[in-house]
Amino acid sequence: MAEHVFGFHSIEEALRRGVGAATLLLSREGPRIAELRELAEKMGVPVSEVGDAEITRLCGSPTHRGALLVLARASSSQKSSLSHHLKEITGDNPVVLVLDGITDPQNLGAILRSADQFRVDLVVIPSRRSAQETQTVSRVSSGASEYVPLAVVPNIASALQLLKENGFWIFGADAEGDRTDSLKLTGKVCLVMGSEGAGLHRLVRERCDFLVAIPAAGHVDSFNVSVSAGILLFETRRQQGFPHLKD
């Protein structure tokens, strides 16, 4: 299945990480285009000259700025299972971030950017009723989605049960939960973010060991979900002593 990455930062990060079978399509000239061409050639990725209209047709947006990376990736059903990902997680303070139906690609991209910054070991999303990996997500995350391990599962509640069986404590983000500074967010931590507006689904909420709230004193209901995720990830890593900065 072909996938597309556009946006200079996203393409650059994908090329640096290594993308396997891919082609870089270019339709314009300029310093940033020249940098992408040089990087692609260095990484052994073929470069093709095409028209602007062709890139717009492929990525579905006129905001590509003259560059598109076309890559072949396995479909979600062929990606590594949650069990496989969990076997790969090591260390004393791993963090798994579970997203219970984030439907806005902008939010998903922003969350993945925070997940990369705080070295989240794994992000879990459902296969239905959720934003998936797309060029928009890659662009918003500034290429961070290329670095964050991602597991797509059919059922979030079942995924949380498997995480529990692997020793993780489950903390669900909820405005009615306990304050972050009253909870111990060390050891194997799984943070669960609910969907925009609706929050955590009932079965997902019931799987949580704790509900956690961010102390706030504003006049609106709550933080945006991507902002909340960033705050909770910071607090978790702060309590853990920022172990991801020590390697």
Secondary structure, DSSP 8 states (H G I E B T S, - for coil): -EEEE-SHHHHHHHHHH--SSEEEEE---SHHHHHHHHHHHHTT--EEE--HHHHHHHHS-S-STTEEEEEE---GGGS--HHHHHHH--SSS-EEEEEE----HHHHHHHHHHHHHTT-SEEEEESSSS--S-HHHHHHTTTGGGTS-EEEES-HHHHHHHHHHTT-EEEEEEEEEEEGGGS---SSEEEEEEBTTTBS-HHHHHH-SEEEE-----SSS---HHHHHHHHHHHHHHHTT-GGG--
